[in-house]
Amino acid sequence: MNMIQRVIWGVVCSLGVVLMGTFGYRLIEDYTWLEALYMTIITVTTVGFGEVRPLSSAGRIFTMVLMLMGVGTILYLLTTLTQLVVEGKLREIMGRRSLERAIRSLKDHYIVCGYGRIGALVAEMIREAGREVVVIDNSEEVTRRLENDGIHYVLGSATEDESLLAAGVERAQGLIATVSSDADNVYIVLTAKDMRPDIFTIARATEPGSERKLKHAGADKVVSPYFIGARRIAQTVIRPSVADFIDLTFHSTTDQPLRMEELTVGAQAQLAGVSLKDSGIRQTLDLIVLAVKKSDGNMHFNPPADTVVEVGDTLIAMGPGSSMSKLAKILDGRQV
């Protein structure tokens, strides 16, 4: 039996002993129902109060049997309840420590502050891309759901230093502030930038004017879901084909053929020092390089064929998903 079944069995046995004692005293000693119940309770709990009325020989024998059965049953129930509480607490403590160890081992992960509708979608998409995520939320109900889904989390407010440190802000690659309050998002960005000035931060803006405040707070990017949603609807009406194309490249699932990715040229990349026309990216992999972002931050759109790929460059490419995976391996210096 599992622990819950053992508790239920203990309760049933205890009730059975009480009922047996009550009926026994009623039949053997002709006690009233209240007197019989009283005698049963003080007997099985061994509190030592006096008898209601002097017992007969049969009543004393029955009392001894009831006492042995009652003490054993009550002891079993109390032991099981104690074990349930202790094991549950230990399981909670061990689970929390295991989670803390897992978060401490993360590096270059992303911290999502707030697990509402926006935060949940952001975390899901980042995980689908193969990146690690740590969610900070102050709702125990939300963290229980995160635990069931196998997502790393920190229970607390993202505006507090302790929560950001527990989420590994000093090792994270980026932080996304998606709580519903713009004021909280401003404070989260300020706190994160104060602790780690070089961390990449993205903040959600809801109210007009919040974007400027978030920028002043240090947010690298500010996104307004309402503005993006309205613009997306308008684009669907005005330019439906363009909207369909964007859906295909940015919102498609992994089993669809067309993808758009940004890939960084590693130090061991086979294409380092090679021009685009000689790289085979277009001819062999059937990929289109839309832009090249140089290591100094300059972006070159529609780069000419003689553009040389250098270590540290970021290629914005579009094409079949299988070819994109091959290019990623080549730029990482891995064999295809």
QUIRA-V618174 format. One record per residue. RES is the residue in one small letter. BURIAL is I if it has 24 or more other C-alpha atoms within 12 Angstrom, else O. D_LAST is the distance of its C-alpha to the last C-alpha in Angstrom with 1 decimal. Layout:
res;burial;d_last
RES;BURIAL;D_LAST
RES;BURIAL;D_LAST
//
This chain:
res;burial;d_last
m;O;53.3
n;O;51.1
m;O;52.7
i;O;53.8
q;O;55.4
r;O;57.3
v;I;58.7
i;O;59.8
w;O;61.4
g;I;63.2
v;I;64.6
v;O;65.8
c;O;67.5
s;I;69.1
l;O;70.5
g;O;71.7
v;I;73.6
v;I;75.2
l;I;76.3
m;I;77.7
g;I;79.6
t;I;81.0
f;I;82.2
g;I;83.5
y;I;85.7
r;O;86.9
l;O;88.0
i;O;89.2
e;I;90.9
d;O;91.6
y;I;89.8
t;O;89.0
w;O;85.4
l;O;84.9
e;O;86.6
a;I;84.5
l;I;81.3
y;I;82.4
m;I;83.3
t;I;80.0
i;I;78.0
i;I;80.0
t;I;79.8
v;I;76.0
t;I;75.3
t;O;77.9
v;O;79.3
g;O;82.8
f;O;85.0
g;O;88.3
e;O;89.0
v;O;90.1
r;O;93.0
p;O;94.0
l;O;91.9
s;O;93.4
s;O;92.3
a;O;90.0
g;I;88.5
r;O;87.9
i;O;86.2
f;I;84.0
t;I;83.3
m;O;82.1
v;O;79.8
l;I;78.5
m;I;77.9
l;O;75.8
m;I;73.7
g;I;73.4
v;I;72.5
g;O;69.8
t;I;68.4
i;I;68.5
l;O;66.9
y;O;64.1
l;I;63.5
l;O;63.6
t;O;61.2
t;I;58.7
l;O;58.9
t;O;58.5
q;O;55.5
l;O;53.9
v;O;54.4
v;O;53.3
e;O;50.2
g;O;49.3
k;O;49.7
l;O;47.8
r;O;45.0
e;O;45.0
i;O;45.1
m;O;42.3
g;O;40.1
r;O;40.7
r;O;39.9
s;O;36.7
l;I;35.7
e;O;36.7
r;O;34.7
a;I;31.6
i;I;32.1
r;I;32.8
s;O;29.4
l;I;27.6
k;O;26.2
d;I;25.0
h;I;26.3
y;I;28.5
i;I;32.2
v;I;33.8
c;I;37.6
g;I;39.4
y;I;38.2
g;I;40.2
r;O;38.9
i;I;36.9
g;I;35.6
a;I;34.6
l;O;32.6
v;I;30.9
a;I;30.1
e;I;28.7
m;O;26.4
i;I;25.1
r;O;24.5
e;O;22.7
a;O;20.3
g;O;19.5
r;O;22.0
e;I;24.9
v;I;28.4
v;I;31.9
v;I;34.8
i;I;38.3
d;I;41.1
n;O;44.8
s;O;45.4
e;O;45.5
e;O;45.0
v;I;41.7
t;I;40.5
r;O;41.4
r;O;39.3
l;I;36.3
e;O;36.8
n;O;36.8
d;O;33.6
g;O;31.9
i;I;31.7
h;I;32.6
y;I;35.9
v;I;38.8
l;I;42.3
g;I;44.2
s;I;44.7
a;I;41.9
t;I;44.7
e;I;45.4
d;I;43.8
e;O;43.7
s;I;41.5
l;I;39.0
l;I;38.9
a;I;38.4
a;I;35.4
g;I;33.8
v;I;34.5
e;I;34.1
r;I;30.4
a;I;29.5
q;I;27.3
g;I;29.6
l;I;32.8
i;I;33.9
a;I;37.6
t;I;38.4
v;I;41.9
s;I;44.5
s;O;46.8
d;I;46.0
a;I;48.2
d;I;46.1
n;I;42.9
v;I;44.6
y;I;45.6
i;I;42.2
v;I;40.6
l;I;43.4
t;I;43.0
a;I;39.2
k;I;39.5
d;O;42.4
m;O;40.4
r;I;37.1
p;O;37.7
d;O;34.0
i;I;32.7
f;I;31.5
t;I;33.9
i;I;34.3
a;I;37.7
r;I;39.2
a;I;42.3
t;I;44.9
e;O;48.2
p;O;48.9
g;O;48.9
s;I;46.6
e;I;43.7
r;O;45.7
k;I;46.6
l;I;43.1
k;I;42.0
h;O;44.8
a;I;43.9
g;I;40.5
a;I;38.2
d;I;35.2
k;I;34.9
v;I;37.6
v;I;37.1
s;I;40.0
p;O;39.1
y;O;42.3
f;O;41.8
i;O;38.2
g;O;39.5
a;O;42.4
r;O;40.3
r;O;37.8
i;O;40.9
a;O;42.3
q;O;39.2
t;O;39.1
v;O;42.6
i;O;42.4
r;O;38.9
p;O;37.8
s;O;35.0
v;O;33.5
a;O;33.8
d;O;32.1
f;O;29.2
i;O;29.0
d;O;29.1
l;O;26.2
t;I;23.9
f;O;25.2
h;O;26.8
s;O;24.8
t;O;23.4
t;O;19.8
d;O;20.3
q;O;21.4
p;O;19.3
l;I;20.0
r;I;19.0
m;I;19.8
e;I;18.1
e;I;18.5
l;I;15.6
t;I;16.6
v;I;15.3
g;I;14.9
a;O;16.6
q;O;13.5
a;I;11.8
q;I;10.8
l;I;12.9
a;I;15.9
g;O;19.0
v;O;17.7
s;O;19.7
l;I;18.6
k;O;19.8
d;O;17.7
s;I;14.5
g;O;13.6
i;I;13.4
r;O;16.4
q;O;16.2
t;O;12.7
l;I;11.7
d;O;15.4
l;I;15.8
i;I;19.0
v;I;19.4
l;I;22.8
a;I;23.5
v;I;22.5
k;I;24.1
k;I;24.8
s;O;25.1
d;O;28.9
g;O;28.8
n;O;29.5
m;O;27.9
h;O;27.4
f;O;27.5
n;O;26.4
p;O;25.2
p;O;26.0
a;O;23.5
d;O;24.4
t;I;23.5
v;I;21.5
v;I;18.7
e;I;19.8
v;I;18.9
g;I;20.4
d;I;20.3
t;I;19.6
l;I;18.3
i;I;20.0
a;I;17.9
m;I;18.8
g;I;17.3
p;I;15.8
g;I;14.6
s;O;11.5
s;I;10.5
m;I;11.6
s;I;9.3
k;I;6.2
l;I;8.5
a;I;9.5
k;O;6.4
i;I;6.7
l;I;10.4
d;I;10.4
g;O;9.2
r;O;6.4
q;O;3.8
v;O;0.0
//
